[in-house]
């Protein structure tokens, strides 16, 4: 799970185990952020079948930034680990998730 919200929003609430890389870091192809993403992908692939596609779900507050992030991730060739991934956004973002799945999750 990749959270692309700005840090100020992540400070309000976050999902456990989500990797936080702000959209603006992806947009500028920030080397440190891409390294973190690559490491998380390698860790996620451990124990999976060779060549199996690993899903990455991208989330933001309402679903708009996650759509942008998916397009960026699909266009990246610098991160070799992205080659065998399925990338998709969580439609409606955290607010939809909170409304449908976990009503106790903070809505801001």
MDAnalysis code that builds the backbone (N, CA, C; Angstrom):
import MDAnalysis as mda
import numpy as np

u = mda.Universe.empty(324, n_residues=108, atom_resindex=np.repeat(np.arange(108), 3), trajectory=True)
u.add_TopologyAttr("name", ["N", "CA", "C"] * 108)
u.add_TopologyAttr("resid", np.arange(1, 109))
u.add_TopologyAttr("resname", ["UNK", "UNK", "UNK", "UNK", "UNK", "UNK", "UNK", "UNK", "UNK", "UNK", "UNK", "UNK", "UNK", "UNK", "UNK", "UNK", "UNK", "UNK", "UNK", "UNK", "UNK", "UNK", "UNK", "UNK", "UNK", "UNK", "UNK", "UNK", "UNK", "UNK", "UNK", "UNK", "UNK", "UNK", "UNK", "UNK", "UNK", "UNK", "UNK", "UNK", "UNK", "UNK", "UNK", "UNK", "UNK", "UNK", "UNK", "UNK", "UNK", "UNK", "UNK", "UNK", "UNK", "UNK", "UNK", "UNK", "UNK", "UNK", "UNK", "UNK", "UNK", "UNK", "UNK", "UNK", "UNK", "UNK", "UNK", "UNK", "UNK", "UNK", "UNK", "UNK", "UNK", "UNK", "UNK", "UNK", "UNK", "UNK", "UNK", "UNK", "UNK", "UNK", "UNK", "UNK", "UNK", "UNK", "UNK", "UNK", "UNK", "UNK", "UNK", "UNK", "UNK", "UNK", "UNK", "UNK", "UNK", "UNK", "UNK", "UNK", "UNK", "UNK", "UNK", "UNK", "UNK", "UNK", "UNK", "UNK"])
u.atoms.positions = np.array([
    [0.853, -1.172, 0.000],
    [0.000, 0.000, 0.000],
    [0.896, 1.230, 0.000],
    [0.728, 2.084, -0.981],
    [1.526, 3.293, -1.125],
    [0.641, 4.507, -0.881],
    [0.964, 5.280, 0.142],
    [0.227, 6.484, 0.512],
    [0.956, 7.677, -0.102],
    [0.284, 8.421, -0.991],
    [0.931, 9.537, -1.692],
    [0.471, 10.900, -1.185],
    [-0.152, 10.937, -0.007],
    [-0.606, 12.214, 0.543],
    [0.578, 13.037, 1.052],
    [0.386, 14.351, 1.170],
    [1.430, 15.192, 1.769],
    [1.654, 14.805, 3.234],
    [2.844, 15.095, 3.737],
    [3.196, 14.735, 5.116],
    [2.203, 15.279, 6.127],
    [1.718, 16.493, 5.928],
    [0.785, 17.106, 6.886],
    [-0.487, 16.267, 7.035],
    [-0.933, 15.632, 5.969],
    [-2.121, 14.774, 6.049],
    [-1.794, 13.434, 6.705],
    [-0.616, 12.919, 6.427],
    [-0.198, 11.653, 7.050],
    [-0.046, 11.836, 8.556],
    [0.366, 13.034, 8.970],
    [0.489, 13.315, 10.398],
    [-0.869, 13.283, 11.109],
    [-1.944, 13.530, 10.384],
    [-3.293, 13.489, 10.962],
    [-3.728, 12.045, 11.182],
    [-3.539, 11.223, 10.169],
    [-3.920, 9.819, 10.260],
    [-3.200, 9.031, 9.174],
    [-2.993, 7.756, 9.449],
    [-2.339, 6.894, 8.461],
    [-2.788, 5.458, 8.655],
    [-2.677, 4.693, 7.600],
    [-2.962, 3.268, 7.692],
    [-1.673, 2.550, 8.077],
    [-1.762, 1.595, 9.005],
    [-0.559, 0.859, 9.385],
    [0.020, 0.112, 8.180],
    [1.297, 0.025, 8.122],
    [2.032, -0.716, 7.087],
    [2.042, -0.038, 5.727],
    [1.460, 1.147, 5.608],
    [1.503, 1.857, 4.319],
    [2.865, 2.532, 4.169],
    [3.398, 2.482, 2.978],
    [4.628, 3.199, 2.650],
    [4.227, 4.603, 2.233],
    [4.836, 5.604, 2.858],
    [4.483, 6.985, 2.532],
    [5.536, 7.594, 1.619],
    [5.136, 7.923, 0.406],
    [5.952, 8.691, -0.528],
    [5.022, 9.737, -1.139],
    [5.196, 11.004, -0.775],
    [4.303, 12.040, -1.291],
    [4.317, 12.106, -2.819],
    [3.176, 12.441, -3.386],
    [3.047, 12.547, -4.838],
    [4.113, 13.461, -5.428],
    [4.394, 14.579, -4.766],
    [5.372, 15.517, -5.323],
    [6.752, 14.871, -5.460],
    [7.081, 13.910, -4.594],
    [8.356, 13.202, -4.718],
    [8.352, 12.295, -5.949],
    [7.223, 11.657, -6.203],
    [7.115, 10.817, -7.406],
    [7.159, 11.675, -8.667],
    [6.500, 12.825, -8.616],
    [6.453, 13.701, -9.786],
    [7.834, 14.185, -10.176],
    [8.684, 14.424, -9.197],
    [10.034, 14.901, -9.528],
    [11.051, 13.767, -9.589],
    [10.556, 12.527, -9.516],
    [11.406, 11.329, -9.613],
    [12.525, 11.367, -8.576],
    [12.162, 11.715, -7.333],
    [13.113, 11.824, -6.236],
    [13.841, 10.494, -6.032],
    [15.171, 10.536, -6.117],
    [15.985, 9.317, -6.069],
    [15.803, 8.554, -4.757],
    [15.788, 9.241, -3.629],
    [15.638, 8.572, -2.338],
    [14.269, 7.899, -2.228],
    [13.233, 8.558, -2.725],
    [11.890, 7.974, -2.693],
    [11.801, 6.747, -3.586],
    [12.417, 6.813, -4.758],
    [12.412, 5.657, -5.661],
    [13.194, 4.496, -5.054],
    [14.255, 4.813, -4.329],
    [15.027, 3.772, -3.644],
    [14.168, 3.097, -2.583],
    [13.441, 3.896, -1.776],
    [12.543, 3.337, -0.759],
    [11.475, 2.446, -1.388],
    [10.923, 2.910, -2.494],
    [9.903, 2.138, -3.192],
    [10.485, 0.813, -3.688],
    [11.663, 0.876, -4.285],
    [12.316, -0.343, -4.771],
    [12.568, -1.334, -3.653],
    [13.025, -0.842, -2.501],
    [13.278, -1.717, -1.350],
    [11.986, -2.358, -0.857],
    [10.915, -1.567, -0.806],
    [9.628, -2.102, -0.355],
    [9.108, -3.164, -1.323],
    [9.322, -2.945, -2.605],
    [8.882, -3.923, -3.608],
    [9.673, -5.214, -3.466],
    [11.000, -5.092, -3.321],
    [11.829, -6.295, -3.139],
    [11.384, -7.078, -1.904],
    [11.109, -6.365, -0.821],
    [10.653, -7.017, 0.411],
    [9.299, -7.699, 0.191],
    [8.408, -7.035, -0.523],
    [7.096, -7.596, -0.804],
    [7.138, -8.825, -1.691],
    [8.158, -8.894, -2.545],
    [8.283, -10.028, -3.462],
    [8.900, -11.257, -2.814],
    [9.521, -11.091, -1.652],
    [10.128, -12.235, -0.976],
    [9.065, -13.271, -0.679],
    [9.347, -14.482, -1.049],
    [8.410, -15.560, -0.793],
    [7.329, -15.718, -1.846],
    [7.356, -14.870, -2.884],
    [6.383, -15.034, -3.964],
    [7.031, -15.800, -5.108],
    [6.219, -16.321, -5.965],
    [6.697, -17.084, -7.108],
    [7.440, -16.162, -8.076],
    [8.545, -16.648, -8.610],
    [9.347, -15.891, -9.570],
    [8.474, -15.446, -10.746],
    [8.512, -14.159, -11.044],
    [7.761, -13.615, -12.167],
    [6.314, -13.272, -11.845],
    [5.866, -13.590, -10.625],
    [4.482, -13.283, -10.259],
    [4.322, -11.770, -10.094],
    [3.199, -11.258, -10.566],
    [2.931, -9.825, -10.453],
    [2.579, -9.486, -9.011],
    [3.209, -8.444, -8.505],
    [2.940, -7.976, -7.148],
    [2.023, -6.763, -7.250],
    [0.877, -6.786, -6.575],
    [-0.007, -5.619, -6.661],
    [0.464, -4.488, -5.753],
    [0.409, -3.276, -6.263],
    [0.649, -2.083, -5.453],
    [-0.625, -1.263, -5.520],
    [-1.189, -0.994, -4.356],
    [-2.375, -0.160, -4.270],
    [-1.925, 1.220, -3.807],
    [-2.372, 2.236, -4.516],
    [-1.972, 3.613, -4.232],
    [-3.175, 4.349, -3.660],
    [-2.939, 5.038, -2.543],
    [-4.038, 5.718, -1.862],
    [-3.674, 7.166, -1.558],
    [-4.693, 8.007, -1.561],
    [-4.549, 9.407, -1.158],
    [-5.823, 9.757, -0.392],
    [-6.129, 11.028, -0.244],
    [-7.321, 11.400, 0.525],
    [-8.614, 11.091, -0.236],
    [-8.715, 11.543, -1.486],
    [-9.971, 11.416, -2.236],
    [-9.873, 10.572, -3.513],
    [-8.682, 10.202, -3.918],
    [-8.521, 9.369, -5.105],
    [-7.939, 10.075, -6.306],
    [-7.811, 11.389, -6.269],
    [-7.276, 12.111, -7.423],
    [-5.758, 11.980, -7.538],
    [-5.055, 12.232, -6.443],
    [-3.599, 12.138, -6.472],
    [-3.133, 10.708, -6.697],
    [-3.881, 9.750, -6.195],
    [-3.483, 8.356, -6.401],
    [-3.572, 7.985, -7.881],
    [-4.535, 8.540, -8.606],
    [-4.611, 8.296, -10.054],
    [-3.387, 8.852, -10.759],
    [-2.955, 10.050, -10.355],
    [-1.742, 10.645, -10.929],
    [-0.523, 9.786, -10.612],
    [-0.439, 9.311, -9.380],
    [0.697, 8.491, -8.954],
    [0.751, 7.183, -9.739],
    [-0.396, 6.576, -10.001],
    [-0.431, 5.332, -10.780],
    [0.164, 5.568, -12.165],
    [-0.203, 6.658, -12.800],
    [0.336, 6.967, -14.135],
    [1.845, 7.165, -14.085],
    [2.322, 7.838, -13.047],
    [3.765, 8.046, -12.896],
    [4.466, 6.702, -12.714],
    [3.948, 5.870, -11.823],
    [4.572, 4.575, -11.559],
    [4.584, 3.698, -12.808],
    [3.521, 3.760, -13.584],
    [3.466, 2.961, -14.808],
    [4.470, 3.450, -15.845],
    [4.867, 4.718, -15.754],
    [5.806, 5.268, -16.732],
    [7.266, 5.132, -16.296],
    [7.506, 4.759, -15.049],
    [8.875, 4.672, -14.551],
    [9.586, 3.437, -15.089],
    [10.772, 3.654, -15.600],
    [11.602, 2.529, -16.023],
    [12.872, 2.466, -15.193],
    [13.137, 3.504, -14.394],
    [14.356, 3.546, -13.591],
    [14.316, 2.548, -12.439],
    [13.130, 2.198, -11.983],
    [13.005, 1.243, -10.887],
    [12.696, -0.123, -11.499],
    [13.729, -0.963, -11.573],
    [13.598, -2.253, -12.238],
    [12.490, -3.105, -11.628],
    [12.281, -2.963, -10.322],
    [11.271, -3.768, -9.629],
    [9.852, -3.484, -10.115],
    [9.645, -2.340, -10.762],
    [8.302, -1.994, -11.228],
    [7.865, -2.793, -12.444],
    [8.790, -3.527, -13.040],
    [8.473, -4.248, -14.278],
    [7.380, -5.294, -14.101],
    [7.350, -5.982, -12.976],
    [6.367, -7.057, -12.804],
    [5.338, -6.695, -11.735],
    [4.829, -5.473, -11.824],
    [3.863, -5.008, -10.842],
    [2.517, -4.696, -11.470],
    [1.495, -4.821, -10.673],
    [0.176, -4.338, -11.023],
    [-0.076, -3.145, -10.119],
    [-0.256, -1.970, -10.715],
    [-0.434, -0.748, -9.933],
    [-1.855, -0.238, -10.154],
    [-2.564, 0.014, -9.048],
    [-3.901, 0.593, -9.185],
    [-4.211, 1.468, -7.993],
    [-5.084, 2.449, -8.243],
    [-5.427, 3.354, -7.156],
    [-6.642, 2.834, -6.396],
    [-6.749, 3.274, -5.160],
    [-7.908, 2.959, -4.336],
    [-8.941, 4.043, -4.645],
    [-9.992, 3.648, -5.354],
    [-11.008, 4.599, -5.814],
    [-11.681, 5.278, -4.626],
    [-11.705, 6.600, -4.663],
    [-12.325, 7.364, -3.585],
    [-11.399, 7.674, -2.423],
    [-10.217, 7.068, -2.418],
    [-9.203, 7.369, -1.419],
    [-9.568, 6.959, -0.007],
    [-8.827, 7.526, 0.933],
    [-9.029, 7.201, 2.343],
    [-10.406, 7.584, 2.854],
    [-10.976, 8.641, 2.317],
    [-12.288, 9.059, 2.812],
    [-13.363, 8.039, 2.432],
    [-13.281, 7.483, 1.239],
    [-14.220, 6.433, 0.840],
    [-13.971, 5.170, 1.661],
    [-12.690, 4.854, 1.890],
    [-12.342, 3.686, 2.690],
    [-12.913, 3.842, 4.098],
    [-12.747, 5.030, 4.672],
    [-13.253, 5.281, 6.022],
    [-14.775, 5.147, 6.068],
    [-15.444, 5.657, 5.060],
    [-16.909, 5.613, 5.038],
    [-17.435, 4.192, 4.836],
    [-16.741, 3.387, 4.040],
    [-17.253, 2.055, 3.687],
    [-16.685, 0.922, 4.532],
    [-15.432, 1.074, 4.980],
    [-14.748, -0.035, 5.638],
    [-14.576, 0.184, 7.137],
    [-14.094, 1.368, 7.520],
    [-13.756, 1.621, 8.917],
    [-14.243, 3.008, 9.324],
    [-15.429, 3.070, 9.864],
    [-16.023, 4.357, 10.246],
    [-15.284, 5.025, 11.403],
    [-14.419, 4.290, 12.107],
    [-13.653, 4.884, 13.186],
    [-12.401, 5.600, 12.685],
    [-12.072, 5.397, 11.412],
    [-10.888, 6.036, 10.849],
    [-11.142, 7.537, 10.744],
    [-10.190, 8.379, 11.192],
    [-10.409, 9.832, 11.179],
    [-10.684, 10.371, 9.780],
    [-11.737, 11.168, 9.658],
    [-12.028, 11.853, 8.403],
    [-11.747, 13.326, 8.615],
    [-11.003, 13.908, 7.715],
    [-10.577, 15.291, 7.880],
    [-10.866, 16.102, 6.628],
])
